[in-house]
Amino acid sequence: MRKNTLNPIPCTPHLSVNIAGIKLDNPVMCASGTFNFAEEYSEIIDIKKLGAIVTKTITLEPRQGNPPSRVCETASGMLNCIGLQNPGVEEFIKTKLPFLRKCKVPVIVSIAGETTEEYCRLVQILSKEKGISAFEVNISCPNVRSKIRNMMFSQDSKATFEVVHQIKKFSKIPVIVKLSPNVTSISVIAIAAEMAGADALALINTPIGMAVDAKKKTPILSMITGGLSGPCIKPIALRMVWETFNCVKIPIIGIGGIMDWKDAIEFILCGAKAVEVGTANFVDPNVMPNIVEGIKNYMHENKIKDLKEIVGKLKINK
């Protein structure tokens, strides 16, 4: 018999990942606050190509956010002090959640509060609703402070443990805790969240920065400081993902300056099982589907069958 001389058809890379029991078709999702509630973007991109949707952060009551100016461009990034503007949980359930349920990808609802009780109440209310796969607990927004401590929950290991521990009593779905880079040791905070029962971690939120108008001799942002995002924070985020990967056992979602597939692969090598894309969405609405394709091509070229083969596989020269 004649041998088949045709080149074998390469197998399709396995991009799906499992984050705390949530199956994602691929590891790419939007970062909270950069994709609103997905409805506007659905007119531009095929949302089904995303691994998951992370909503804009929801609070118990509607928030108008901070006064302008709230956004400004910086070298290799941007500053914002939006202040978690959102319609509140009841309006979210009524007007935003119905569309999200139709998107056919996991929906992760970002929540925030100024007290532990507010977080728990949000979880109680939203746990009654269908179509939500997980909560992303935002304890790290640099523009919101705890009423009690006048600081972010994520800046104190005891406060982190307490809020996560209480939330877990009420949540019927996985709890992803979003951590802040504005700490002395990310490892201490990550371990506290894991010990309290967090099912996964997302990091990092934005470092605190500021911008100055030299002509007017005034701060550019109305709140003086704001959260810094974009390519400029990627080295910080990579370092913190790597440190966290080496001290916890729960899944990590990497965030911070991801602009293309190479950035995403770097986070995965440092230990992230999935990534969230933020500021890049303002530059190119198609960036996330493009990143998915880029990861797929990278896996083809490097003969990687399953994404988990490279999670945390950064080679360290000693």
Secondary structure, DSSP 8 states (H G I E B T S, - for coil): -----S-------B--EEETTEEESSSEEE-TTSSTTSTTGGGTS-GGGSSBEE---B-SS-B----S--EEEETTEEEE-----B--HHHIIIIIHHHHHTSSS-EEEEE--SSHHHHHHHHHHHTTSSS--EEEEE---TT---TTTSS-GGGSHHHHHHHHHHHHHH-SS-EEEE--S-SS-HHHHHHHHHHTT-SEEEE----EEE-EETTTTEESSTTSEEEEESGGGHHHHHHHHHHHHTT--S-EEEESS--SHHHHHHHHHTT-SEEEE-THHHH-TTHHHHHHHHHHHHHHHTT--BGGGTTT------
